[in-house]
Amino acid sequence: MKFLSCDWGTTTFRVRLVDGEEKEPKIRGEIRTSDGCRSLSTGGAAGYARVLEAQALAMARQYGVDENLPVVISGMASSSIGWRELPYAHLPFSVDGDDLRVTTMGETRLILLVSGVADTADVMRGEESEVIGLFQDDRFPQEAGEHCRLILPGTHSKHIDITQRSVTSFRTHMTGELFEILARHSVLARSLPDPETRPETDLPAFRLGIERSGEGALTHLLFSVRTNQLFETMAAPANHAYLSGMLIGHELHDLLERDREGPLVIGTAGPLAALYREGLETLGAGKRLRPLPPDMIELAVVRAHQHILQRHASIKPLAPS
């Protein structure tokens, strides 16, 4: 069946039209807007409903499909600032999605809202769908299903421990957000390019940042970005890569100190994946990497939503709040 796959984040709304009649889902169209949960949080449930219905109608008109297609929603829409807050699922969490908390909503269409996952000290909303989707793909390395650490880089990077096809623990690193704060709002901003520009990564400077990230307290090491400029040892574009390397390196040192063996799987594609690969290789963990095809990563959330939709009849809705 055709359906809409919605990833509703804090700052962005993304919905994709999916042809799910075959095992291999195909994305037929996509709409992305700035209607994230943060901007809708004061408008109540009606605001979320209006956004979804408007974009579903736009999708129907653009691609000539039924305007009442079912929708599966993951991400921040089930959070305290979202459409409807759902309780977290808890660890261990099966990568088959059997432990998901899902509720049905909607009157004219089927809407499945997916909750996140929590342990005693950490939470995720949205990443659980990425995990499920990756494991729905037959190309996921078989050995990694028995034991691996799945790395999901991003604004809030996740390191997810998989044991016998279950998430047993995970840890969040605010690496991407910290980079943005430092690059825009700290004294280090004067030593970096305009934050609206994204210079090509200076790999030698990035590797130096990775290497130096393990030499002491991060709060001290970060100031070297400033002294690089003051002493004219590094130009602004190189300093940009150096800061990125230092923050990613600090994150990866924590990962490698806690897990000294076993496969490492990077669950993203593009420039960010390349930086994490470069960081792990610089720290001597390159042989542990298990690469995934870019299309496998791109389809992960869609695969998860297709799987959830196929199983929705057996999932009991939560009681109305």
Secondary structure, 3 states (H helix, E strand, C coil): CEEEEEEECCCCEEEEEEECCCCCCEEEEEEEECCCHHHHCCCHHHHHHHHHHHHHHHHHHHHCCCCCCCEEEEEHHHCCCCCCCCCCEECCEECCCCCCCEEEECCCCCEEEECCEECCCCEECCHHHHHHHHHHCCCCCHHHHHEEEEEECCCCEEEEEEECCEEEEEEEECHHHHHHHHHHHCHHHHHCCCCCCCCCCCHHHHHHHHHHCCCCCHHHHCCHHHHHHHCCCCCHHHHHHHHHHHHHHHHHHHHHHHCCCCCEEECCCCHHHHHHHHHHHHCCCHHHECCCCHHHHHCHHHHHHHHHHHHHHHCCCCCCC
